[in-house]
Amino acid sequence: MPLWQQLADILRRQIEAAELTSRVPSVLSLAQEYEVSHRTAAHALEYLRDEGVITPVRGLGYFVKK
């Protein structure tokens, strides 16, 4: 399984468990915490956005979709 998909699954589980309830960590934070490239972290967030799990707010980052 690709790293971006593994990270997306981790984030999805955190959202489902209500560990993430509002703002999703930034690409930089995710890349550092999970020791992946910025592109990998960005791809994971884009994937979750496309699935409707999170939503981007320009200038503020990604937020869990209610």
Residue, then its C-alpha position, 0 to 999 in steps of 0.5 A: m500500500p502506498l505511503w500516502q494511502q497509509l497516511a490517509d487511512i491513519l487520518r481517517r481512523q483518527i477522524e472516525a474515532a473523534e481524535l481529529t474533530s476540527r482542523v487537520p494538521s498541516v502538510l508540513s506537520l504531517a510530513q514531519e510527524y510521519e517522516v514522509s515527503h511533503r508531496t506524500a502528505a499533500h496527496a493523502l490530504e487531497y485524497l481525503r478531500d476528494e472522498g469528502v472527509i475533509t474540506p479545504v479553507r483557503g489560507l487556513g488549511y483542511f478541516v474535518k467535514k461535519 
